[in-house]
Amino acid sequence: MDNLDSLVAGATADFAAAADPASLEDAKARYLGKSGRITELMKSLAALPPEQKREAGAKINAAKQGIEAALNARRQALADAQLAARLASEAIDVTLPGRARGAGVIHPVMRSWMRIEEIFASIGFDVGDGPEIETDWYNFSALNNPENHPARSMQDTFYVDMKDADGRLLCLRTHTSPMQVRYARAHVAKHAAQVASGDMPEIRVIVPGRTYRVDSDATHSPMFHQFEGLWIGRDVSFADLKSVYTAFLHAFFERDDIVVRFRPSYFPFTEPSAEVDMMFEDGPLKGRWLEIAGSGQVHPTVVRNYGLDPEQYVGFAFGSGLERLTMLRYGVEDLRLFFEGDLRFLEQFR
């Protein structure tokens, strides 16, 4: 019993020498385990007389508490050292600049899409949307494309291995023009009573969207974007077409030095038909005529396919390529840049 102080000192020294938790637990077992020094001393109390047992037990308990205190202190020291080592290995230099998340940017073609919708909405046009997989009737027949028209050939059109109600293969739409018919027929059905009386509200709509043709080079892509315009009423003339499209070009390019001409052409779904050309009076393209759209007065056969009488309702339609307009607006010379996803190109539009 007289060596309890040295026992506590020895345990403290052994604990301090333990370099890791496993070594510390081994040292603990030598003093506080089932066969440890303190446990043996507690067993020896049974041999003492009753009058000495209380005093000796108190001294052993005090030694035990001292050893446990030294054990807990060493455990904490080892845990603190382990935490310090981990923090040192995972240290972050807070003086370095942070890793900023790059801001996204709207694709230039989508910029043109949004801009076109805003311009035409300001003059009372709705925006239509429709399926990219079309039936033969909507894509060709309803637009006065005859059975033997070359646009129906496998060389120009992507066909889908599915058939419509007439047994014809479905195709990826080759233009946004099918939505002329879809939108007009829905409009006529909605205003059926007014159609019969001749008081139907005018049809004014643009349809931007993806289209598909078997074509690929610096100025053509198998998938490209168009926007279609349609204005049908009782007194809509070719003069309205010229006015609307000229005003659109001035607004889209944000400049007034644009000369517009309408050159006679042929499209099955319009009569008369015209190609729309434009020319800048200043800048790199000064004096050069650029083909920008196809247009014309809607053919009477197509008006009938709308569900309207061409003797009462007339109007015009036009179609332009979104990529073409975007290339001219931003000075892009190769159409393929729009689809390659090159960040060096896209970041210019941030």
C-alpha positions, 0 to 999 in steps of 0.5 A, spaced: 500 500 500 505 504 501 507 504 493 501 507 490 504 513 489 509 510 485 504 506 481 500 512 479 507 515 477 509 509 473 502 508 469 502 516 468 509 514 464 507 508 461 501 512 458 505 518 456 510 513 452 504 510 448 505 513 441 498 511 438 491 509 441 493 501 441 499 502 445 495 506 450 490 501 451 495 495 452 498 500 457 491 501 460 490 493 461 497 493 465 493 497 470 486 497 470 485 490 466 482 484 469 489 482 471 491 489 472 495 492 478 489 496 481 485 490 480 490 485 484 490 490 489 483 490 490 482 483 491 488 483 496 483 487 501 479 481 502 485 478 506 486 485 511 482 485 518 476 489 517 479 495 521 484 496 515 480 494 509 476 501 509 483 505 509 486 501 504 480 501 500 480 509 500 487 509 498 487 504 492 480 508 489 484 514 490 490 511 486 485 508 481 482 515 480 489 518 478 491 512 473 484 514 470 485 521 470 492 520 466 489 515 461 484 520 459 489 526 459 493 521 454 487 519 450 485 526 449 492 528 447 493 523 442 486 525 439 488 532 439 495 530 435 491 526 430 486 532 429 492 536 428 495 532 423 489 531 419 488 538 419 495 540 416 494 534 411 487 537 408 489 545 409 486 550 404 490 556 402 485 561 403 489 566 400 488 563 393 483 566 389 476 562 389 474 557 383 468 561 380 463 558 377 462 560 369 456 564 367 452 561 362 451 564 355 445 564 350 446 561 344 447 566 338 441 562 334 437 562 340 438 570 341 436 571 334 430 566 336 428 570 342 429 577 338 424 575 332 419 573 337 419 580 341 419 583 334 413 580 331 409 580 338 410 587 338 406 588 331 401 583 334 403 576 331 402 570 335 408 564 336 406 557 334 409 551 335 408 544 332 411 537 331 417 536 328 415 529 325 410 530 320 405 527 316 406 527 308 399 531 308 401 537 312 409 537 310 407 536 302 400 535 300 396 541 304 402 546 301 400 544 294 406 540 293 404 535 288 406 527 288 412 528 284 415 534 287 423 533 288 422 535 295 419 528 297 425 524 294 429 520 299 435 525 297 432 531 300 428 528 306 429 524 312 423 519 313 421 515 319 419 508 319 412 509 321 406 511 317 400 515 317 393 514 317 394 514 309 399 509 309 405 514 308 411 514 311 412 520 316 418 525 315 422 530 319 419 536 317 423 539 311 420 546 313 416 550 318 410 551 313 406 545 316 404 549 322 401 554 317 396 549 316 395 546 323 395 553 326 390 556 321 385 550 321 385 550 329 384 558 328 378 556 323 375 551 328 375 556 334 372 561 330 367 557 326 361 561 326 365 568 325 368 564 319 361 563 316 359 570 317 366 573 314 368 576 320 373 571 322 379 575 326 385 575 322 390 570 323 397 573 325 402 568 327 410 566 326 413 559 327 420 558 329 423 551 330 427 546 328 427 543 321 431 537 317 434 536 310 439 531 307 444 537 306 451 539 309 456 544 308 459 550 310 452 554 309 447 548 310 446 543 316 442 537 316 438 540 322 437 547 322 432 553 324 427 556 320 421 561 322 415 562 318 410 567 318 403 568 316 398 573 316 391 572 313 385 576 313 380 579 308 384 585 306 391 583 306 396 585 300 403 584 298 404 591 300 403 589 307 408 583 306 413 588 304 412 593 309 412 588 315 418 584 313 422 590 311 420 593 318 422 586 321 429 587 318 430 594 320 429 592 327 432 585 327 439 588 325 438 595 328 440 599 322 436 603 317 441 603 312 438 596 309 435 596 302 430 590 301 428 588 294 422 582 292 425 578 286 420 574 282 420 566 284 416 560 285 414 556 291 408 551 290 404 554 296 404 561 294 402 565 288 405 570 286 412 568 290 418 572 291 425 571 294 427 577 299 434 580 298 437 585 302 443 590 302 447 594 307 449 601 305 455 601 309 460 596 312 463 589 310 457 587 305 456 594 302 453 593 296 452 586 296 445 583 295 443 577 300 438 572 299 434 572 306 427 569 305 422 566 301 415 569 301 409 570 297 401 571 297 398 564 300 396 560 294 388 559 293 389 551 294 393 552 301 387 557 303 382 552 302 386 547 306 386 552 312 378 551 311 377 558 308 374 561 302 380 564 298 375 568 295 374 572 302 380 571 305 387 572 302 394 573 305 401 572 305 407 567 308 414 568 308 420 563 311 427 565 313 433 561 316 435 563 323 442 561 322 442 565 316 440 571 319 444 570 325 450 569 321 449 576 318 448 579 324 454 577 328 459 576 322 459 568 322 462 565 316 461 558 317 454 555 319 457 549 322 460 553 328 453 554 331 453 546 332 460 544 334 460 547 341 467 550 341 467 554 347 472 559 344 466 561 339 460 561 344 464 565 349 464 571 344 457 572 345 457 572 353 
